[in-house]
Amino acid sequence: MQAALEVTARYCSRELDQYGQCVAAKPESWQRDCHHLKMSIARCTSNHPVIRQIRQACSEPFEAFEKCLQQNEAAVGNCAEHVRHFLQCAEQVQLPSPPASALPISAS
């Protein structure tokens, strides 16, 4: 998970900052009012292999977390258990090794 966060922070820091500011500024309506910024993060990260792998492998705990956030817009702290489950999943994700045919072959 640390790798995915670093990748997101490195390549999408502007989007993350804007989304975080929006969520903090609109505690009652952030889910609706900040949705466009959430989508900008998704677009920014959609091409990175680490993040794509986490999304695929951990879609169920992430969807449960998002549902909890929607149901607890004014009390997001109620979703700590959902965050924990998602982070446990994400930390287990490893990028697949490239196929042997993709490795360079040195000429002798």
C-alpha positions in Angstrom: 0.0 0.0 0.0 2.9 2.4 0.8 4.0 2.0 -2.8 0.6 2.9 -4.2 0.3 5.9 -1.9 3.8 7.1 -3.0 2.9 6.7 -6.6 -0.4 8.5 -6.2 1.3 11.3 -4.2 4.1 11.6 -6.7 2.0 11.7 -9.9 -1.3 13.0 -8.6 -0.4 15.3 -5.7 -2.4 18.3 -7.0 -5.5 16.2 -7.4 -5.1 14.7 -3.9 -4.6 18.1 -2.3 -7.7 19.5 -4.0 -9.8 16.6 -3.0 -8.6 16.7 0.6 -9.3 20.4 0.8 -12.8 19.9 -0.6 -13.6 17.1 1.8 -12.4 19.1 4.8 -14.3 22.2 3.7 -17.6 20.3 3.2 -18.1 17.8 6.0 -21.8 17.5 5.4 -21.8 17.2 1.6 -18.3 16.2 0.5 -19.5 13.0 -1.1 -21.6 15.0 -3.6 -19.7 18.2 -3.8 -16.2 16.7 -4.2 -17.1 13.8 -6.5 -15.6 15.6 -9.5 -12.3 15.8 -7.7 -12.4 12.2 -6.7 -12.9 11.3 -10.3 -9.8 13.4 -11.3 -7.7 11.3 -8.9 -9.1 8.2 -10.5 -8.2 9.5 -14.0 -4.8 10.5 -12.8 -4.0 7.1 -11.3 -5.8 4.8 -13.7 -2.7 4.0 -15.8 -0.3 3.1 -13.0 0.1 -0.7 -12.6 0.4 -0.7 -8.8 -2.9 1.1 -8.4 -4.6 -0.9 -11.1 -3.6 -4.1 -9.3 -4.9 -2.9 -5.9 -8.2 -1.8 -7.5 -8.6 -5.3 -9.0 -7.5 -7.3 -6.0 -9.3 -5.2 -3.3 -12.4 -4.1 -5.0 -14.8 -5.7 -2.5 -13.3 -4.1 0.7 -12.9 -0.8 -1.2 -16.6 -0.8 -2.2 -17.6 -1.6 1.3 -15.5 1.3 2.5 -17.1 3.7 0.0 -20.6 2.5 1.0 -19.8 3.1 4.6 -18.6 6.7 3.7 -21.9 7.3 1.9 -23.9 6.2 4.8 -21.8 8.1 7.3 -21.0 11.4 5.5 -21.0 13.4 8.7 -19.2 10.8 10.8 -16.5 9.2 8.5 -14.8 7.9 11.7 -17.4 5.2 11.8 -15.7 3.6 8.8 -12.4 2.8 10.5 -12.9 -0.9 10.3 -13.7 -0.7 6.6 -10.4 1.3 6.1 -8.5 -1.4 8.0 -9.9 -4.2 5.9 -9.0 -2.3 2.7 -5.5 -1.5 3.8 -4.9 -5.1 4.9 -5.9 -6.2 1.4 -3.9 -3.5 -0.4 -0.7 -4.3 1.6 -0.9 -7.9 0.3 -0.9 -6.8 -3.4 2.2 -7.3 -5.3 2.8 -6.6 -8.9 3.1 -9.6 -11.1 6.5 -10.4 -12.5 7.0 -9.7 -16.1 6.7 -12.8 -18.3 10.1 -14.4 -19.2 9.6 -13.5 -22.8 9.6 -9.8 -21.9 13.1 -10.0 -20.3 15.9 -8.9 -22.5 18.1 -11.6 -23.8 21.8 -10.8 -24.0 23.7 -12.0 -27.1 26.7 -14.1 -26.4 
